[in-house]
Amino acid sequence: MAKLYVIYNRPKDQEGFEQYYYNVHIPLVQKLPHLKGAEIHRVLQTQNSIEPLYLFAELHFDNPAELSQSLSSLEGKEVQRDVLNLMKFLDKPPVISIVD
């Protein structure tokens, strides 16, 4: 299994972020090839960090090769470009990590 985590800090415009994220960005993510599942987790509390963490998105793929193929696809490139549209609601880009 391979997972991609996207970690967002608290948006400067929370209502705008929520609207765009759930109505535009998530539908694009759902079109990713090889996507086996996805979860969104709201941060309730953070310890040992000064970062104002807000949201974790977790995307599941069978293996790293399929994750890579997904990100390289037309749909994957569209999702990555769409992160720029989310930036008007954020102070800084989300952190993206790929794990096994």
Secondary structure, 3 states (H helix, E strand, C coil): CEEEEEEEECCCCHHHHHHHHHHHHHHHHCCCCCCCEEEEEECCCCCCCCCCEEEEEEEEECCHHHHHHHHHCHHHHHHHHHHHHHHHHCCCCCEEEEEC
